[in-house]
Amino acid sequence: MSETPASSVKVTRSTIVFLVMTVVLDSMGIGIIIPVTPALLTDVLPGASLAEAAIWGGLLASIYAAMQFVFGPILGSLSDQIGRKPILLVSLLVMAFYYLAMGFAQTIWLLFVARIIGGITSATQPTASAYMADISKPSEKAARFGLLGAGFGMGFVLGPVLGGFLGEWGPRAPFFAAAALAALNAVMGIIILPESVTDNIRSNFNWRRANPFGALKTVAAFPGLRLFLTVTLLYGIATSVYAAIWPFFTVERFDWSPGMIGVSLTIYGVFFAIVQGGLVRPAIARFGETKTVIIGFCFELLAMIMLALVTNGILLLFLIPVASLGVIGQPALQAIMSQATPNDTQGTLQGVLGSLHSISMVITP
C-alpha cells in the first residue's frame, strides 16, 4: 500500500487546524442547544408536558436525520467532483441561517422547516473527514480521524457550557450564538482553506451513486466493506440513544436544570476529546485497528448497562468517563473503511457513513 497522500495539495498546520475547528464549531452548534431543547419545545408548545415535548423533540431529530440520509451521499459525491471547499462553505453559511430560524421560530412548524433545511446542508463533518482522507497517508488516517473526533469532543466541552449559561437568559439565546459561530467558521474557510480535490483524484458526479441507496451499493461492493458498514449502522443505532434522550432522561430521573445538563455534556466532551485525541494513536500502535474497534465496543456495552441502572445523578457524572472510552474504536473503524476505498470515492464513502448515522438518528428517537 502506498504511503503517499491521495491529494497533491501541500498539507499545512493551518489546514489541519481549520478542519479540526470546523468540527469543533459544528459540535458546539449541536451541543449549545441540547440543554435548552426541552425549554424551547415547551415554549412553542404552550401547555405541553415534558413527555409530549420529548415526542416532538424525537420527530424533529428524525426529520433532520432523514434529510441527512437523503442528501449526505449527494453532497459527498458532489464534493468528489467540484471539491470539498465549496461544499464546506455553503454548508456552514446555510447552517448559520438555520440557527437563526430556530432562534426566531414561534411555531413548531417553523422549527420543522428549519430542521429540514439544516439537515439538507449538514455536510460539514463528512466533508471534513473526506478532506482529511485526501491529505493523509494510509497509516495517518486513524490518528487524524481521531483529531477530528477530538475536535468534536472539544466542541461538546464548550457547547453545553455556553448553552447552559446562555440558556439561563432564555431558550433562544444559544441559537443566535450558534449562528455566529457557523458564520465565523465560513469566513475562516474562505480565507485559509485550499482545495484538496485535484485532477488525479477527481471523479464525475453520478446520480446512480449519489442517491443514498446507490452510494451504499457502490461502497459496499468494495472488498470487506459490507460487513463494516453493517457494524457501523448497528453501532450508530446503539449510541444515538445519547443524543435522542439525554436532556429528557436527566430531567425526568434527576430533575436536572439546563445548566446541569450542560455540565454533564461538558464532562463527556472533555473525556471524548482526551480519548480520541490522545489514546487512539497509542491504542492502534499497541493493539492494531481491529482490536481497538472491539475494545471500544466492549467499553460502550459496559457503559450503557451502567447508565441504564444508575439512580443517582452524582454517580452518573462519575460514570461518564467510562462511557467516553467507548469512542476509542470509532476512528479505527473509519480508517479501516477509508483504506479499503479508492481515493476518488472518499467523499462518497463519508457521505454513506453520514447516511448510516442519519438512519440511526431516524430509528433511535
Steps between C-alpha positions, in 0.01 A plus 500: 500500500639841400585740783438803278194719571234488230504876453805692380392806700768607747388422854551788743429525870238769430309261271477231765418759767216633284357151445510430873348842574224428248401194698545687830264778394260252341471300822484821703196590294348162585597496866408860563130433441460164676460647851216730388314257273230408757445868589482605132243232415279581796529868396364438148251241627308682777349261750699199378644264760866395504403161356310665211794732437729196490285345225524817291874511570529148362307598187723803444808281539359243258413748224847656528661157476276399208624801301858405587435146378373620161744784436819378672613277210392766246724761661777243550495400134476864396811578706686224311446708184485871589713480814469496877539875555179624331292229669645593840446873453143477370411258779638734765320807362166321477558361850526857629161588346356175639596592856354849455171346385499270804560801724217707355247216457172548683325185376590132489450502123768764442732285711424212264578712192829614656595144590432384143725771355766434761493126430539553125820700539651329805810382315774658708627194687486245212663749263768586757567126536527460122741794489710341776504172308621686187804648672598203722718197440324167572693457826403853609126472446390347831697753706375793293141378514568487872595869489163576341335293770693695762376820338146371529564431868648847554187648347294298740709644785438858393152467349299373799678739738411794279154358434433444869623851583309672221198281570458679831425812291236321293470190280568694178827671588721195424367481143623851420842414642511184286413706190790737570742209543397338169536831313842563657620157395385560141702821487807315630456238226478760226830650614726205581371175348653363176312247287603138557330341198752508216465358151666170592226412751204691350200292388191601306172541684271206434139484621519120511749512786389838641162380625531336844415149381721519193787644705460225758506237225812657344693509827378159618640344182858564611657192667407459866305823534150349513561351845664816633208712376261267684707535817500879458120508471438281803750695706339827392152384600632404844697818572246745354293439811717759679402789274139382473409489869777649715337836591159338559647201687700717738211741564259215571729282713716762677304827451805664345496864384633612159823599675544156656427331167772721353744393774438131428556547127814701572645215706423262214656737249822537700554125519382452140773739385762335723415153369491586129780753507737320736419130519413397143855507361662301787207255509537424129878474535456251785197297391445574130190652345268198521567427868467870581149495349406196712639659818294811434183296453559315829533827692184633330303191602617529862415871512147456366418231754622723783317809374175305473521392864631815672254688722730765647592808300843544662586138429395553139758779469771259616390240243530740206881452461442124466241567229746723314751214465260336255585755231859374469389257228328751270809647325647152456181373338484806276866457399449132408219597263686800357806286419278251315340773286657654184627857525240634256215359713594640842222761487246235411620281787471781754156585362392138547634499856306820561187334361543199727529736795186674377308170480605444860364840597172424324457164674627579848263784608 
